């Protein structure tokens, strides 16, 4: 496997205190800044599902509460593996139950997305 790209992203769940949602947003933020057209044109990849491996490391305040499979499903191609570590950020927000709040914190996540290609 050869590393092709590394990108970082930030995600936040403003209502609901859901660290999985924050992690998914962080991963989507990271991949939204990357156009991997070089996978086909430079690396000669023909099967994105079989030849691309994605490692996503996500830091959140409550890693045990993250649904890693849901975060992996946010990645559009390849085989994905998600590692969740302690970090992220929790700050005070507003408690608006109609928006799904069950507290008043905002959960923020940081993601590093690494794309590898098979030799």
C-alpha positions in Angstrom: 0.0 0.0 0.0 1.2 3.5 -0.9 -0.1 6.6 0.8 -1.7 8.9 -1.8 -3.1 11.8 0.3 -3.8 13.0 3.8 -6.5 15.6 4.5 -7.9 17.1 7.7 -11.5 18.1 8.5 -13.6 19.6 11.3 -17.2 18.7 12.2 -19.6 19.9 14.9 -23.0 18.8 16.2 -24.6 22.0 17.4 -27.8 20.3 18.7 -28.1 16.7 19.9 -24.7 16.3 21.5 -24.0 13.5 19.0 -20.3 12.7 18.6 -21.1 10.3 15.7 -22.7 13.1 13.7 -19.7 15.4 14.5 -17.3 12.7 13.4 -19.2 12.1 10.1 -19.2 15.9 9.4 -15.4 16.0 10.1 -14.7 13.2 7.7 -17.0 14.7 5.0 -15.2 18.1 5.5 -11.9 16.4 4.9 -12.9 14.7 1.7 -14.8 17.7 0.4 -11.4 19.5 -0.1 -9.8 16.6 -2.1 -10.3 15.7 -5.7 -8.6 12.3 -6.2 -8.6 12.4 -10.0 -5.0 11.3 -9.8 -6.1 7.9 -8.6 -7.1 7.0 -12.2 -4.9 9.3 -14.2 -1.6 9.1 -12.3 -1.8 5.9 -10.3 -3.7 3.9 -12.9 -6.5 2.7 -10.5 -9.3 1.1 -12.3 -11.4 -0.3 -9.4 -11.8 2.2 -6.7 -13.6 -0.2 -4.4 -10.8 -2.9 -4.5 -7.7 -0.8 -4.9 -8.4 2.1 -2.5 -8.0 1.9 1.3 -9.1 4.8 3.5 -7.9 5.2 7.1 -9.9 7.8 9.0 -8.7 8.8 12.5 -11.3 10.9 14.3 -10.9 12.6 17.7 -14.0 13.3 19.8 -14.7 14.0 23.5 -16.5 10.6 24.0 -14.9 8.0 21.6 -16.8 5.2 23.2 -20.1 6.8 21.9 -19.0 6.9 18.2 -20.6 4.5 15.7 -17.5 3.8 13.6 -19.4 1.9 11.0 -21.6 5.0 10.4 -18.5 7.2 10.0 -17.0 4.7 7.6 -20.2 4.8 5.5 -19.7 8.5 5.0 -16.6 7.7 2.9 -17.7 7.4 -0.8 -15.2 4.9 -2.2 -12.8 2.2 -1.2 -12.5 0.1 1.9 -12.6 2.2 5.0 -11.3 1.7 8.5 -12.2 4.2 11.2 -10.1 4.8 14.4 -11.7 6.9 17.1 -9.5 8.5 19.7 -10.0 10.8 22.7 -9.9 14.5 21.8 -12.2 16.9 20.0 -13.9 19.6 21.9 -17.1 20.2 24.0 -18.3 23.7 24.5 -21.4 25.3 25.9 -24.3 26.0 23.5 -28.0 26.4 23.8 -30.5 23.8 25.0 -33.3 23.8 22.5 -35.2 20.5 22.8 -37.2 21.1 19.6 -33.8 20.8 17.8 -32.9 17.5 19.4 -30.9 18.9 22.4 -30.7 16.8 25.5 -28.2 19.1 27.1 -26.5 22.4 26.1 -23.2 21.3 24.7 -21.7 21.5 21.2 -19.6 18.5 20.2 -16.7 19.1 17.8 -14.6 16.5 16.1 -11.3 16.5 14.1 -10.6 14.0 11.4 -7.5 12.9 9.5 -8.3 11.0 6.4 -5.5 9.0 4.7 -6.0 7.5 1.3 -3.8 4.5 0.3 -3.7 2.7 -3.0 -2.9 -0.9 -3.5 0.3 -1.8 -5.3 
